[in-house]
Amino acid sequence: MEFGTHHGGSALYLSFILKYVSNHSRVVSVDLDMRRVDTLVKRDPRIVLIESDTASPMVARRLSDLRLAYPGSILVVLDSDHHKTHVLNEMMVLRDVMKEGDYMVIEDGNVNGNPVLPGWGDGPMEAIAEYERLFPSGYIHDRSREGKFGFTFAPNGYLVRTSDNNK
């Protein structure tokens, strides 16, 4: 699942990879505006496009329905609006959709002086910190993947869902 489709390049890439992993899997991509999405993406049978605010409860309901049709683990990439409030709302919407062992990558936590764009304002890094304040056992950090290449645009943003008894 990806939040933030733009032209659909990531969705198309993930669909291509999934073709070799499992025929019974889908890429779900959510964005406010699908007009700029490439035709190849719109025609790909493995890609489900949802035109909506990524933090909408409707998205959570649709994703829950898709989980029933396509059981198994999920990978979620949050890469839409990078302001703290929005990212936190996305995490809250996904709270009941994600299950133990599911994986989330929250992109662009490097903004707001972490270390780039110091004037950005609170962003993904601050949203992760707020979520962890509210639900301290909701995710564990996958530091091995975060540090794999020596740098990342998603610092503190490689997360594995836990069983989290704080619902």
The 8 nearest C-alpha neighbors of each residue, nearest first, counted from 0:
[[1, 27, 75, 28, 26, 74, 76, 2],
 [0, 2, 76, 28, 75, 77, 3, 27],
 [1, 3, 77, 29, 78, 79, 28, 53],
 [2, 4, 79, 30, 78, 29, 5, 1],
 [3, 5, 7, 30, 28, 29, 6, 2],
 [4, 6, 7, 3, 36, 35, 30, 33],
 [7, 5, 36, 35, 37, 8, 4, 33],
 [8, 6, 4, 10, 36, 5, 9, 40],
 [9, 7, 11, 10, 6, 12, 40, 4],
 [10, 8, 12, 11, 7, 13, 4, 1],
 [9, 11, 13, 7, 8, 12, 14, 26],
 [10, 12, 14, 8, 9, 13, 40, 7],
 [11, 13, 9, 15, 14, 10, 8, 16],
 [14, 12, 16, 10, 15, 11, 9, 17],
 [15, 13, 11, 17, 12, 16, 10, 45],
 [14, 16, 12, 18, 13, 17, 11, 19],
 [17, 15, 13, 18, 14, 19, 12, 20],
 [18, 16, 20, 14, 19, 15, 21, 13],
 [17, 19, 15, 16, 20, 22, 21, 14],
 [20, 18, 17, 16, 21, 15, 22, 14],
 [21, 19, 17, 18, 16, 22, 24, 23],
 [22, 20, 23, 17, 24, 18, 19, 16],
 [21, 23, 24, 18, 20, 17, 19, 25],
 [24, 22, 21, 69, 25, 45, 18, 17],
 [25, 23, 22, 21, 69, 17, 45, 26],
 [24, 26, 45, 46, 27, 47, 23, 14],
 [25, 27, 46, 0, 47, 14, 45, 10],
 [28, 26, 0, 47, 46, 48, 25, 1],
 [27, 29, 1, 48, 0, 4, 2, 49],
 [30, 28, 49, 2, 50, 3, 48, 53],
 [29, 31, 3, 50, 4, 32, 51, 53],
 [30, 32, 51, 52, 50, 33, 29, 53],
 [33, 31, 30, 34, 50, 35, 51, 5],
 [32, 34, 36, 35, 50, 30, 31, 5],
 [35, 33, 36, 32, 37, 6, 5, 31],
 [36, 34, 6, 33, 37, 5, 32, 7],
 [37, 35, 6, 33, 7, 34, 5, 38],
 [36, 38, 40, 39, 6, 35, 7, 41],
 [37, 39, 41, 40, 42, 36, 43, 35],
 [40, 38, 42, 37, 41, 43, 11, 36],
 [39, 41, 43, 38, 42, 37, 11, 7],
 [40, 42, 38, 39, 43, 37, 36, 46],
 [43, 41, 39, 40, 44, 38, 46, 45],
 [42, 44, 40, 45, 46, 41, 39, 11],
 [45, 43, 46, 42, 47, 41, 25, 40],
 [46, 44, 25, 43, 14, 26, 47, 24],
 [47, 45, 26, 44, 43, 25, 27, 48],
 [46, 48, 27, 26, 28, 49, 45, 25],
 [49, 47, 28, 27, 29, 46, 50, 41],
 [50, 48, 29, 51, 28, 47, 30, 27],
 [51, 49, 30, 31, 29, 32, 33, 48],
 [52, 50, 31, 30, 53, 49, 29, 55],
 [51, 53, 31, 55, 54, 30, 50, 29],
 [52, 54, 55, 51, 29, 2, 30, 89],
 [55, 53, 89, 52, 88, 92, 56, 85],
 [54, 56, 57, 58, 52, 53, 59, 51],
 [57, 55, 59, 58, 92, 60, 54, 53],
 [58, 56, 60, 55, 59, 61, 51, 54],
 [57, 59, 61, 56, 55, 60, 62, 53],
 [58, 60, 56, 62, 57, 61, 92, 63],
 [61, 59, 57, 63, 58, 62, 64, 56],
 [62, 60, 58, 64, 63, 59, 57, 65],
 [61, 63, 65, 59, 64, 60, 58, 66],
 [62, 64, 66, 60, 61, 65, 96, 59],
 [65, 63, 61, 67, 62, 66, 60, 68],
 [64, 66, 62, 68, 67, 63, 69, 61],
 [67, 65, 69, 63, 70, 64, 68, 62],
 [68, 66, 64, 65, 69, 70, 63, 62],
 [67, 69, 65, 66, 70, 64, 63, 23],
 [70, 68, 66, 67, 65, 24, 71, 23],
 [71, 69, 66, 67, 68, 72, 65, 24],
 [72, 70, 73, 69, 66, 24, 101, 67],
 [71, 73, 101, 100, 74, 70, 98, 102],
 [74, 72, 101, 102, 75, 71, 0, 97],
 [73, 75, 102, 103, 0, 101, 76, 72],
 [76, 74, 0, 103, 1, 102, 104, 73],
 [75, 77, 1, 104, 103, 105, 78, 2],
 [78, 76, 105, 2, 106, 1, 79, 104],
 [77, 79, 3, 106, 2, 76, 105, 80],
 [78, 80, 3, 2, 81, 77, 30, 53],
 [81, 79, 82, 85, 78, 86, 3, 77],
 [82, 80, 122, 123, 79, 86, 83, 85],
 [81, 83, 122, 85, 84, 80, 121, 86],
 [84, 82, 122, 126, 121, 86, 123, 85],
 [85, 83, 87, 86, 82, 88, 126, 122],
 [84, 86, 88, 87, 83, 82, 89, 80],
 [87, 85, 89, 83, 88, 84, 123, 126],
 [86, 88, 126, 90, 84, 89, 85, 83],
 [89, 87, 91, 85, 86, 90, 54, 84],
 [90, 88, 54, 86, 92, 87, 91, 85],
 [89, 91, 87, 93, 88, 92, 94, 86],
 [90, 92, 88, 94, 93, 89, 87, 95],
 [93, 91, 89, 90, 94, 59, 54, 88],
 [94, 92, 96, 90, 91, 95, 97, 59],
 [93, 95, 91, 92, 96, 97, 90, 98],
 [94, 96, 93, 97, 92, 98, 91, 59],
 [97, 95, 93, 94, 63, 59, 98, 62],
 [96, 98, 95, 94, 93, 101, 160, 99],
 [99, 97, 101, 100, 160, 96, 162, 161],
 [98, 100, 161, 160, 162, 101, 97, 159],
 [99, 101, 160, 159, 98, 161, 102, 72],
 [102, 100, 73, 160, 72, 98, 99, 159],
 [101, 103, 159, 74, 158, 160, 75, 73],
 [104, 102, 75, 158, 74, 76, 157, 159],
 [105, 103, 157, 76, 156, 106, 158, 75],
 [106, 104, 156, 77, 76, 153, 103, 78],
 [105, 107, 153, 78, 108, 77, 104, 152],
 [106, 108, 152, 153, 109, 110, 123, 105],
 [109, 107, 124, 123, 153, 110, 154, 106],
 [108, 110, 113, 107, 152, 114, 115, 154],
 [111, 109, 115, 116, 113, 108, 112, 107],
 [112, 110, 117, 119, 116, 120, 113, 118],
 [117, 111, 113, 114, 115, 116, 110, 109],
 [114, 112, 109, 110, 115, 111, 108, 117],
 [113, 115, 112, 109, 110, 111, 116, 117],
 [116, 114, 112, 110, 113, 117, 109, 111],
 [117, 115, 111, 110, 112, 118, 119, 114],
 [112, 116, 118, 111, 119, 115, 110, 114],
 [119, 117, 116, 120, 111, 112, 110, 115],
 [120, 118, 111, 116, 117, 110, 121, 122],
 [121, 119, 111, 118, 122, 117, 82, 110],
 [120, 122, 83, 125, 82, 111, 119, 123],
 [121, 123, 83, 82, 125, 81, 124, 120],
 [122, 124, 108, 126, 83, 125, 81, 86],
 [125, 123, 108, 127, 126, 122, 128, 155],
 [124, 126, 128, 127, 123, 122, 121, 83],
 [127, 125, 83, 123, 87, 129, 128, 124],
 [126, 128, 130, 124, 125, 129, 131, 123],
 [127, 129, 125, 131, 126, 130, 132, 124],
 [130, 128, 132, 126, 131, 127, 125, 133],
 [129, 131, 127, 133, 132, 128, 134, 126],
 [132, 130, 135, 134, 128, 133, 129, 127],
 [131, 133, 129, 130, 135, 134, 128, 127],
 [132, 134, 130, 131, 135, 129, 128, 137],
 [135, 133, 131, 137, 136, 132, 130, 165],
 [136, 134, 131, 132, 137, 133, 130, 138],
 [135, 137, 163, 134, 138, 161, 131, 139],
 [136, 138, 163, 134, 161, 135, 160, 131],
 [139, 137, 160, 159, 161, 158, 136, 140],
 [138, 140, 159, 158, 141, 160, 161, 137],
 [139, 141, 158, 142, 157, 159, 138, 155],
 [140, 142, 157, 143, 158, 144, 145, 139],
 [141, 143, 145, 144, 140, 146, 157, 155],
 [144, 142, 146, 145, 141, 147, 140, 157],
 [145, 143, 147, 146, 142, 141, 157, 148],
 [144, 146, 142, 143, 147, 157, 141, 151],
 [145, 147, 149, 144, 143, 148, 142, 150],
 [146, 148, 144, 145, 149, 143, 150, 142],
 [149, 147, 150, 146, 151, 145, 144, 143],
 [148, 150, 146, 147, 151, 145, 144, 143],
 [151, 149, 148, 146, 152, 145, 147, 154],
 [150, 152, 153, 154, 145, 149, 146, 148],
 [151, 153, 107, 109, 154, 106, 108, 150],
 [152, 154, 106, 108, 156, 107, 151, 105],
 [155, 153, 156, 108, 151, 152, 109, 145],
 [154, 156, 157, 153, 124, 140, 108, 145],
 [155, 157, 105, 153, 154, 104, 158, 106],
 [158, 156, 104, 141, 140, 155, 103, 145],
 [157, 159, 140, 103, 139, 138, 102, 141],
 [158, 160, 102, 138, 139, 100, 101, 103],
 [161, 159, 138, 99, 100, 101, 137, 102],
 [162, 160, 99, 163, 138, 137, 100, 159],
 [161, 163, 99, 164, 160, 98, 137, 136],
 [164, 162, 137, 161, 136, 165, 166, 138],
 [163, 165, 166, 162, 136, 137, 161, 134],
 [166, 164, 163, 134, 136, 137, 135, 162],
 [165, 164, 163, 134, 95, 94, 137, 162]]
